């Protein structure tokens, strides 16, 4: 291993150790009752509620996916997606959070399937079963994609077996979750949200400085057809191997493509998904007081707005420093 690889491994070990410690710290509280284990005893403060909800939602997609979209085809796809996500997230906090918190207590529900079942006073538990199956099926795929990312990361960086590292990643998540339940998950996500926004800030600063400053970054982006258009799309020219062609040390782009209403609507529609995300909705149920949701919403929106803007700009700046 090289010196930089050893540093990366050391940082990962510290992070993983911190998460395990969090699981151990919260183990006692989590195992006092089912409500403590699955919902943290409804004791989350507004900061943990807000930032753990956003970190559990954004995760690696914010650090790699969104900057990658902006880097590849410019502002339009990434910006409209970010706008849709921010708007959908705000509406979710505004419309759903108080009602879900209030009625989950009235119906004595600690999970979403149980809430739906109790809310409609069903006797045959049909809604409970269907909603539980939906979560199981779709979150199995979601979790699997995260473990695939873990396997690829360790395989690429350290040359370790891909499949083995997938199982190691899954075991790590299960370990701290089983130890500390929902409280450990929320606390680790809160820590992750801080790491994410610090990392984004550091990266965007380095990219801007290496790119010759903000003016140089913007000027380079303007020189690419459609790259900074809200209703246009940059078109990288690909070779036979599927890799973007380079001439005289610069990437080659074709003519800009039109970015129509249907494309804009499709990207904005990403925000609709927040109304059905269990990892976000559970935070609404777990906050300690209903009147703290307003403060939590503001914290969440500030974090999300900064993170999305910075992530998009990282992709744009990346074209200057590549």
C-alpha positions as CSV (number, residue, x, y, z in Angstrom):
1,X,0.0,0.0,0.0
2,X,1.1,3.6,-0.7
3,X,1.2,6.2,2.0
4,X,-2.0,7.9,0.8
5,X,-3.8,4.5,0.8
6,X,-2.7,3.8,4.3
7,X,-4.0,7.2,5.4
8,X,-7.4,6.5,3.8
9,X,-7.5,3.1,5.5
10,X,-6.6,4.7,8.9
11,X,-9.4,7.3,8.5
12,X,-11.9,4.5,7.7
13,X,-10.9,2.5,10.7
14,X,-11.3,5.5,13.0
15,X,-14.8,6.2,11.5
16,X,-15.9,2.6,11.8
17,X,-14.6,2.4,15.4
18,X,-16.5,5.6,16.3
19,X,-19.7,4.1,14.9
20,X,-19.2,0.9,16.9
21,X,-18.6,2.9,20.1
22,X,-21.9,4.8,19.4
23,X,-23.7,1.5,19.2
24,X,-22.2,0.3,22.5
25,X,-23.0,3.7,24.2
26,X,-26.7,3.5,23.2
27,X,-27.1,-0.2,23.8
28,X,-28.4,0.2,27.3
29,X,-31.1,2.7,26.5
30,X,-32.1,0.9,23.3
31,X,-32.8,-2.4,24.9
32,X,-35.1,-1.1,27.7
33,X,-38.2,-1.4,25.5
34,X,-39.4,-1.9,22.0
35,X,-40.1,1.8,21.6
36,X,-36.6,2.7,22.7
37,X,-35.1,0.2,20.3
38,X,-37.2,1.0,17.2
39,X,-37.9,4.7,17.8
40,X,-35.3,5.9,20.3
41,X,-38.0,6.4,22.9
42,X,-39.2,9.5,20.9
43,X,-36.2,11.4,22.4
44,X,-34.4,12.9,19.4
45,X,-33.6,16.6,19.6
46,X,-34.1,18.9,16.6
47,X,-30.5,18.9,15.5
48,X,-30.2,15.1,15.5
49,X,-33.6,14.7,13.9
50,X,-32.9,17.1,11.1
51,X,-29.3,16.1,10.2
52,X,-29.7,12.4,10.7
53,X,-32.7,12.4,8.4
54,X,-30.8,14.2,5.7
55,X,-27.6,12.1,6.0
56,X,-29.6,8.9,5.9
57,X,-31.3,10.1,2.7
58,X,-28.4,11.7,0.8
59,X,-25.4,9.6,1.8
60,X,-23.0,8.6,-1.0
61,X,-25.3,9.9,-3.7
62,X,-24.7,13.5,-2.6
63,X,-20.9,13.1,-2.5
64,X,-20.5,11.2,-5.8
65,X,-23.8,11.0,-7.8
66,X,-24.8,14.6,-8.0
67,X,-21.3,16.0,-8.7
68,X,-20.9,13.3,-11.3
69,X,-24.1,14.4,-13.1
70,X,-23.0,18.0,-13.1
71,X,-19.5,17.1,-14.3
72,X,-20.7,14.9,-17.1
73,X,-23.5,17.0,-18.8
74,X,-23.6,20.3,-17.0
75,X,-25.9,22.3,-14.9
76,X,-29.4,21.4,-16.1
77,X,-29.8,17.8,-15.0
78,X,-28.0,18.4,-11.6
79,X,-29.7,21.7,-10.8
80,X,-33.3,20.7,-11.6
81,X,-32.8,17.5,-9.6
82,X,-31.4,19.5,-6.7
83,X,-34.3,22.0,-6.9
84,X,-36.9,19.1,-6.9
85,X,-35.2,17.4,-4.0
86,X,-35.1,20.6,-1.9
87,X,-38.7,21.5,-2.7
88,X,-40.0,18.0,-2.0
89,X,-38.0,17.8,1.2
90,X,-39.5,21.1,2.4
91,X,-43.0,20.0,1.7
92,X,-42.5,16.7,3.5
93,X,-41.3,18.5,6.6
94,X,-44.1,21.1,6.3
95,X,-47.0,18.8,5.6
96,X,-46.2,15.4,6.9
97,X,-44.0,15.8,10.0
98,X,-46.4,17.2,12.6
99,X,-49.3,15.0,11.5
100,X,-47.2,11.8,11.5
101,X,-45.7,12.7,14.9
102,X,-49.1,13.4,16.4
103,X,-51.0,10.5,15.0
104,X,-48.2,7.9,15.6
105,X,-48.6,8.8,19.3
106,X,-52.4,8.6,19.3
107,X,-52.3,5.2,17.6
108,X,-49.4,4.0,19.8
109,X,-47.3,3.1,16.7
110,X,-43.6,2.7,16.6
111,X,-43.2,1.6,13.0
112,X,-44.7,2.9,9.8
113,X,-46.6,-0.4,8.9
114,X,-48.0,-0.4,12.4
115,X,-49.0,3.2,12.1
116,X,-50.9,2.6,8.8
117,X,-52.6,-0.4,10.3
118,X,-53.6,1.4,13.6
119,X,-54.6,4.6,11.9
120,X,-57.3,2.9,9.8
121,X,-58.2,0.5,12.6
122,X,-57.9,-2.6,10.4
123,X,-58.6,-6.0,11.9
124,X,-57.1,-8.3,9.3
125,X,-53.7,-6.4,9.1
126,X,-53.8,-6.3,5.3
127,X,-52.4,-2.7,5.1
128,X,-49.7,-3.6,7.7
129,X,-48.6,-6.6,5.6
130,X,-48.6,-4.8,2.3
131,X,-46.6,-1.8,3.6
132,X,-44.1,-4.1,5.4
133,X,-43.6,-6.0,2.2
134,X,-43.0,-2.8,0.2
135,X,-40.4,-1.7,2.7
136,X,-38.7,-5.1,2.7
137,X,-38.6,-5.5,-1.0
138,X,-37.4,-2.0,-2.0
139,X,-35.1,-1.5,0.9
140,X,-33.4,-4.8,0.2
141,X,-32.5,-3.5,-3.2
142,X,-31.5,-0.1,-1.7
143,X,-29.3,-1.7,1.0
144,X,-27.8,-4.1,-1.5
145,X,-26.7,-1.2,-3.6
146,X,-24.9,0.4,-0.6
147,X,-23.1,-2.9,0.1
148,X,-22.1,-3.2,-3.5
149,X,-20.6,0.3,-3.2
150,X,-18.7,-0.7,-0.1
151,X,-17.4,-3.8,-1.9
152,X,-16.2,-1.8,-4.9
153,X,-14.6,0.9,-2.8
154,X,-12.5,-1.5,-0.8
155,X,-11.7,-3.6,-3.8
156,X,-10.5,-0.6,-5.8
157,X,-8.6,1.2,-3.0
158,X,-7.0,-1.8,-1.3
159,X,-7.3,-4.7,-3.7
160,X,-9.4,-6.7,-1.3
161,X,-11.9,-9.3,-2.5
162,X,-15.1,-7.6,-3.7
163,X,-17.6,-10.1,-2.4
164,X,-15.9,-10.5,0.9
165,X,-15.9,-6.7,1.5
166,X,-19.6,-6.6,0.7
167,X,-20.3,-9.1,3.5
168,X,-18.0,-7.2,5.9
169,X,-19.8,-4.0,5.2
170,X,-23.2,-5.7,5.8
171,X,-21.9,-7.2,9.0
172,X,-20.6,-3.8,10.2
173,X,-24.0,-2.1,9.7
174,X,-25.8,-5.0,11.4
175,X,-23.4,-4.9,14.3
176,X,-23.9,-1.3,15.4
177,X,-27.6,-1.4,14.5
178,X,-28.3,-4.5,16.6
179,X,-26.2,-3.0,19.5
180,X,-27.8,0.4,19.7
181,X,-31.0,0.3,17.6
182,X,-32.5,3.5,16.2
183,X,-30.6,5.7,18.6
184,X,-27.3,4.4,17.4
185,X,-28.4,4.8,13.8
186,X,-29.5,8.3,14.3
187,X,-26.4,9.4,16.2
188,X,-24.1,7.8,13.6
189,X,-26.0,9.6,10.8
190,X,-25.7,12.9,12.7
191,X,-22.0,12.4,12.8
192,X,-22.0,11.4,9.1
193,X,-23.9,14.6,8.2
194,X,-21.1,16.7,9.8
195,X,-18.4,14.7,8.0
196,X,-20.3,15.1,4.7
197,X,-20.7,18.9,4.8
198,X,-17.1,19.4,5.9
199,X,-15.9,17.1,3.1
200,X,-18.0,19.0,0.5
201,X,-16.7,22.4,1.8
202,X,-13.1,21.2,1.7
203,X,-13.4,19.7,-1.8
204,X,-15.2,22.7,-3.4
205,X,-12.5,25.0,-1.9
206,X,-9.6,22.9,-3.2
207,X,-11.3,22.5,-6.7
208,X,-11.9,26.3,-6.9
209,X,-8.3,27.1,-5.9
210,X,-6.7,24.5,-8.2
211,X,-9.0,25.7,-11.0
212,X,-7.5,29.2,-10.8
213,X,-10.4,30.8,-8.9
214,X,-14.1,31.2,-9.3
215,X,-13.8,33.3,-12.4
216,X,-11.7,30.8,-14.2
217,X,-14.0,27.9,-13.3
218,X,-17.1,29.8,-14.6
219,X,-15.3,30.9,-17.8
220,X,-14.3,27.3,-18.5
221,X,-17.8,26.1,-17.9
222,X,-19.2,28.8,-20.3
223,X,-16.9,27.6,-23.0
224,X,-18.6,24.2,-23.1
225,X,-21.8,24.2,-25.3
226,X,-24.9,23.9,-23.0
227,X,-22.9,23.3,-19.9
228,X,-24.3,26.2,-17.9
229,X,-27.7,26.3,-19.4
230,X,-30.9,25.5,-17.4
231,X,-32.6,24.4,-20.6
232,X,-29.7,22.9,-22.5
233,X,-27.5,19.9,-22.0
234,X,-23.8,19.4,-22.7
235,X,-23.0,16.4,-24.9
236,X,-19.6,14.7,-24.3
237,X,-18.2,13.1,-27.4
238,X,-17.4,9.5,-26.8
239,X,-14.9,7.2,-28.4
240,X,-15.5,3.6,-29.4
241,X,-14.5,2.5,-25.8
242,X,-17.3,4.7,-24.3
243,X,-14.8,7.1,-22.8
244,X,-14.9,10.9,-23.6
245,X,-12.5,11.9,-26.3
246,X,-9.7,14.3,-25.6
247,X,-8.0,16.6,-28.1
248,X,-5.0,18.8,-27.2
249,X,-5.5,18.0,-23.5
250,X,-9.1,19.1,-23.5
251,X,-12.3,17.0,-23.4
252,X,-14.4,17.1,-26.6
253,X,-18.0,18.1,-26.6
254,X,-20.6,18.1,-29.4
255,X,-23.4,20.6,-29.9
256,X,-25.7,21.3,-26.9
257,X,-28.9,19.4,-26.7
258,X,-32.3,20.9,-25.8
259,X,-33.6,20.3,-22.3
260,X,-37.3,20.4,-22.6
261,X,-40.2,20.6,-20.2
262,X,-40.6,16.9,-19.8
263,X,-36.9,16.6,-18.7
264,X,-37.4,19.4,-16.2
265,X,-40.5,17.8,-14.8
266,X,-38.8,14.4,-14.5
267,X,-36.0,15.8,-12.5
268,X,-38.3,17.9,-10.3
269,X,-40.3,14.7,-9.6
270,X,-37.4,13.3,-7.6
271,X,-38.7,15.3,-4.6
272,X,-41.9,13.4,-4.5
273,X,-40.1,10.4,-3.1
274,X,-39.6,12.0,0.3
275,X,-43.2,11.4,1.2
276,X,-42.6,7.7,1.3
277,X,-39.0,7.4,2.7
278,X,-39.1,5.4,6.0
279,X,-35.7,6.5,7.1
280,X,-36.9,10.1,7.0
281,X,-40.5,9.6,8.2
282,X,-39.3,7.7,11.3
283,X,-37.3,10.8,12.4
284,X,-40.6,12.7,12.4
285,X,-42.1,10.1,14.7
286,X,-39.0,10.0,17.0
287,X,-38.5,13.7,17.8
288,X,-39.1,14.4,21.5
289,X,-41.6,17.3,21.1
290,X,-43.9,18.3,18.2
291,X,-43.1,22.0,18.6
292,X,-39.5,21.3,17.8
293,X,-40.3,20.2,14.3
294,X,-40.3,23.7,13.0
295,X,-36.7,24.3,14.2
296,X,-35.7,20.9,12.9
297,X,-37.2,21.8,9.5
298,X,-35.1,24.9,9.3
299,X,-31.9,23.1,10.2
300,X,-32.6,20.4,7.6
301,X,-33.3,22.9,4.8
302,X,-30.2,24.9,5.5
303,X,-28.1,21.7,5.5
304,X,-29.7,20.4,2.4
305,X,-29.5,23.7,0.5
306,X,-25.8,24.3,1.2
307,X,-25.0,20.6,0.4
308,X,-26.8,20.5,-2.9
309,X,-25.4,23.8,-4.1
310,X,-21.9,22.8,-3.2
311,X,-22.2,19.3,-4.7
312,X,-23.4,20.7,-8.0
313,X,-20.6,23.3,-8.1
314,X,-18.0,20.6,-7.4
315,X,-19.0,18.9,-10.6
316,X,-18.8,22.1,-12.6
317,X,-15.4,23.0,-11.1
318,X,-14.2,19.5,-11.8
319,X,-14.1,20.3,-15.5
320,X,-11.6,23.0,-14.9
321,X,-9.2,20.9,-12.8
322,X,-9.4,17.6,-14.7
